[in-house]
Amino acid sequence: MLMDVAAFLKSLEASGLATKIRDSVFLFPMLESIHVLGLALVFGTISIIDLRLLGLASTQRSFQRMASDILKWTWAAFALTVLTGSLMFT
């Protein structure tokens, strides 16, 4: 039988991980700081690619090389942001 959304959210809120995050003085602010840094890295790397596509930055490098180098950082920062966002949601 499917659990309704309210029951799922209540069980998530009552979990040990959620309690640990909620009761810690430093854990939630640390998660939030890492989350914001991850978001800044995601938007920053996307901005670098956009500026290259517009011809305003790094025109001496090929787009393929630049995109392959930067996209790794974008996806890593996105994964970090999703992880910390999920933990904060908990």
C-alpha atoms as an extended CHARMM CRD file, in Angstrom:
* protein
*
        90  EXT
         1         1  MET       CA              0.0000000000        0.0000000000        0.0000000000  PROA      1               0.0000000000
         2         2  LEU       CA              1.2940000000        3.4520000000       -0.8750000000  PROA      2               0.0000000000
         3         3  MET       CA              2.2060000000        5.8270000000        1.8990000000  PROA      3               0.0000000000
         4         4  ASP       CA              0.6670000000        9.2430000000        1.4980000000  PROA      4               0.0000000000
         5         5  VAL       CA              2.9260000000       12.2790000000        1.2520000000  PROA      5               0.0000000000
         6         6  ALA       CA              2.1560000000       13.6180000000        4.7330000000  PROA      6               0.0000000000
         7         7  ALA       CA              3.0240000000       10.2930000000        6.3640000000  PROA      7               0.0000000000
         8         8  PHE       CA              6.2350000000       10.0470000000        4.3650000000  PROA      8               0.0000000000
         9         9  LEU       CA              7.2740000000       13.5690000000        5.3770000000  PROA      9               0.0000000000
        10        10  LYS       CA              6.4870000000       12.8540000000        9.0430000000  PROA      10              0.0000000000
        11        11  SER       CA              8.6060000000        9.6940000000        8.9670000000  PROA      11              0.0000000000
        12        12  LEU       CA             11.4140000000       11.6020000000        7.2500000000  PROA      12              0.0000000000
        13        13  GLU       CA             11.2460000000       14.3150000000        9.8990000000  PROA      13              0.0000000000
        14        14  ALA       CA             11.3560000000       11.7110000000       12.6880000000  PROA      14              0.0000000000
        15        15  SER       CA             14.3740000000        9.8700000000       11.2370000000  PROA      15              0.0000000000
        16        16  GLY       CA             17.6450000000        9.7440000000       13.1310000000  PROA      16              0.0000000000
        17        17  LEU       CA             19.4680000000       11.7280000000       10.4590000000  PROA      17              0.0000000000
        18        18  ALA       CA             16.9040000000       14.5350000000       10.5430000000  PROA      18              0.0000000000
        19        19  THR       CA             17.0570000000       14.6500000000       14.3280000000  PROA      19              0.0000000000
        20        20  LYS       CA             20.8510000000       14.8130000000       14.2730000000  PROA      20              0.0000000000
        21        21  ILE       CA             20.8100000000       17.6840000000       11.7460000000  PROA      21              0.0000000000
        22        22  ARG       CA             18.0680000000       19.5250000000       13.6390000000  PROA      22              0.0000000000
        23        23  ASP       CA             19.6960000000       19.1710000000       17.0720000000  PROA      23              0.0000000000
        24        24  SER       CA             23.2410000000       20.0390000000       16.0180000000  PROA      24              0.0000000000
        25        25  VAL       CA             24.4050000000       23.6170000000       16.4480000000  PROA      25              0.0000000000
        26        26  PHE       CA             26.8290000000       23.4870000000       13.5190000000  PROA      26              0.0000000000
        27        27  LEU       CA             25.5470000000       20.8030000000       11.1320000000  PROA      27              0.0000000000
        28        28  PHE       CA             22.7040000000       22.6990000000        9.4540000000  PROA      28              0.0000000000
        29        29  PRO       CA             24.6980000000       25.9440000000        8.9710000000  PROA      29              0.0000000000
        30        30  MET       CA             27.5890000000       23.9050000000        7.5650000000  PROA      30              0.0000000000
        31        31  LEU       CA             25.2610000000       22.1030000000        5.1430000000  PROA      31              0.0000000000
        32        32  GLU       CA             23.7350000000       25.3940000000        4.0890000000  PROA      32              0.0000000000
        33        33  SER       CA             27.1480000000       26.9780000000        3.4930000000  PROA      33              0.0000000000
        34        34  ILE       CA             28.3060000000       24.0460000000        1.3730000000  PROA      34              0.0000000000
        35        35  HSD       CA             25.0000000000       24.1650000000       -0.5080000000  PROA      35              0.0000000000
        36        36  VAL       CA             25.4350000000       27.8580000000       -1.3520000000  PROA      36              0.0000000000
        37        37  LEU       CA             29.0540000000       27.3000000000       -2.4320000000  PROA      37              0.0000000000
        38        38  GLY       CA             27.9000000000       24.4450000000       -4.6670000000  PROA      38              0.0000000000
        39        39  LEU       CA             25.2320000000       26.6510000000       -6.2320000000  PROA      39              0.0000000000
        40        40  ALA       CA             27.7870000000       29.3920000000       -6.8310000000  PROA      40              0.0000000000
        41        41  LEU       CA             30.0960000000       26.8840000000       -8.5150000000  PROA      41              0.0000000000
        42        42  VAL       CA             27.2850000000       25.5590000000      -10.7170000000  PROA      42              0.0000000000
        43        43  PHE       CA             26.2470000000       29.0280000000      -11.8660000000  PROA      43              0.0000000000
        44        44  GLY       CA             29.8420000000       30.1970000000      -12.1540000000  PROA      44              0.0000000000
        45        45  THR       CA             30.9160000000       27.3460000000      -14.4160000000  PROA      45              0.0000000000
        46        46  ILE       CA             27.8010000000       27.7560000000      -16.5560000000  PROA      46              0.0000000000
        47        47  SER       CA             28.5760000000       31.4750000000      -16.8400000000  PROA      47              0.0000000000
        48        48  ILE       CA             32.1040000000       30.7050000000      -18.0300000000  PROA      48              0.0000000000
        49        49  ILE       CA             30.7200000000       28.4660000000      -20.7860000000  PROA      49              0.0000000000
        50        50  ASP       CA             28.1320000000       31.0940000000      -21.7400000000  PROA      50              0.0000000000
        51        51  LEU       CA             30.7670000000       33.8180000000      -21.9570000000  PROA      51              0.0000000000
        52        52  ARG       CA             32.8980000000       31.5530000000      -24.1710000000  PROA      52              0.0000000000
        53        53  LEU       CA             29.9340000000       30.8740000000      -26.4650000000  PROA      53              0.0000000000
        54        54  LEU       CA             29.3370000000       34.6130000000      -26.7470000000  PROA      54              0.0000000000
        55        55  GLY       CA             32.9950000000       35.1110000000      -27.6660000000  PROA      55              0.0000000000
        56        56  LEU       CA             33.6870000000       37.3120000000      -24.6500000000  PROA      56              0.0000000000
        57        57  ALA       CA             36.1070000000       35.0770000000      -22.7480000000  PROA      57              0.0000000000
        58        58  SER       CA             38.8050000000       32.4560000000      -23.4010000000  PROA      58              0.0000000000
        59        59  THR       CA             38.5920000000       32.7730000000      -27.1520000000  PROA      59              0.0000000000
        60        60  GLN       CA             42.0780000000       31.2860000000      -27.5350000000  PROA      60              0.0000000000
        61        61  ARG       CA             40.8800000000       27.8740000000      -26.2290000000  PROA      61              0.0000000000
        62        62  SER       CA             38.6780000000       25.5700000000      -28.2420000000  PROA      62              0.0000000000
        63        63  PHE       CA             35.1280000000       25.2490000000      -26.9960000000  PROA      63              0.0000000000
        64        64  GLN       CA             35.2540000000       21.4320000000      -26.8930000000  PROA      64              0.0000000000
        65        65  ARG       CA             38.3350000000       21.3760000000      -24.6660000000  PROA      65              0.0000000000
        66        66  MET       CA             37.0210000000       24.1010000000      -22.3950000000  PROA      66              0.0000000000
        67        67  ALA       CA             33.5680000000       22.5300000000      -22.0730000000  PROA      67              0.0000000000
        68        68  SER       CA             34.9770000000       19.0730000000      -21.3090000000  PROA      68              0.0000000000
        69        69  ASP       CA             37.2190000000       20.5390000000      -18.6010000000  PROA      69              0.0000000000
        70        70  ILE       CA             34.5430000000       22.7120000000      -16.9870000000  PROA      70              0.0000000000
        71        71  LEU       CA             31.5660000000       20.3660000000      -17.3040000000  PROA      71              0.0000000000
        72        72  LYS       CA             33.1670000000       17.9290000000      -14.8420000000  PROA      72              0.0000000000
        73        73  TRP       CA             33.1990000000       20.6860000000      -12.2110000000  PROA      73              0.0000000000
        74        74  THR       CA             29.6240000000       21.6720000000      -13.0510000000  PROA      74              0.0000000000
        75        75  TRP       CA             28.2820000000       18.1430000000      -12.5380000000  PROA      75              0.0000000000
        76        76  ALA       CA             30.3210000000       17.6150000000       -9.3600000000  PROA      76              0.0000000000
        77        77  ALA       CA             29.0180000000       20.8840000000       -7.9210000000  PROA      77              0.0000000000
        78        78  PHE       CA             25.4730000000       19.9680000000       -8.9640000000  PROA      78              0.0000000000
        79        79  ALA       CA             25.7510000000       16.5930000000       -7.2100000000  PROA      79              0.0000000000
        80        80  LEU       CA             27.0880000000       18.3060000000       -4.0830000000  PROA      80              0.0000000000
        81        81  THR       CA             24.2200000000       20.8140000000       -4.1940000000  PROA      81              0.0000000000
        82        82  VAL       CA             21.6120000000       18.0550000000       -4.5900000000  PROA      82              0.0000000000
        83        83  LEU       CA             23.1240000000       16.1000000000       -1.6910000000  PROA      83              0.0000000000
        84        84  THR       CA             23.2780000000       19.0330000000        0.7050000000  PROA      84              0.0000000000
        85        85  GLY       CA             19.8410000000       20.2400000000       -0.3910000000  PROA      85              0.0000000000
        86        86  SER       CA             18.3760000000       16.8130000000        0.2880000000  PROA      86              0.0000000000
        87        87  LEU       CA             19.9950000000       16.6980000000        3.7040000000  PROA      87              0.0000000000
        88        88  MET       CA             18.6350000000       20.1420000000        4.5520000000  PROA      88              0.0000000000
        89        89  PHE       CA             15.1790000000       19.0970000000        3.3460000000  PROA      89              0.0000000000
        90        90  THR       CA             15.3330000000       16.1260000000        5.6900000000  PROA      90              0.0000000000
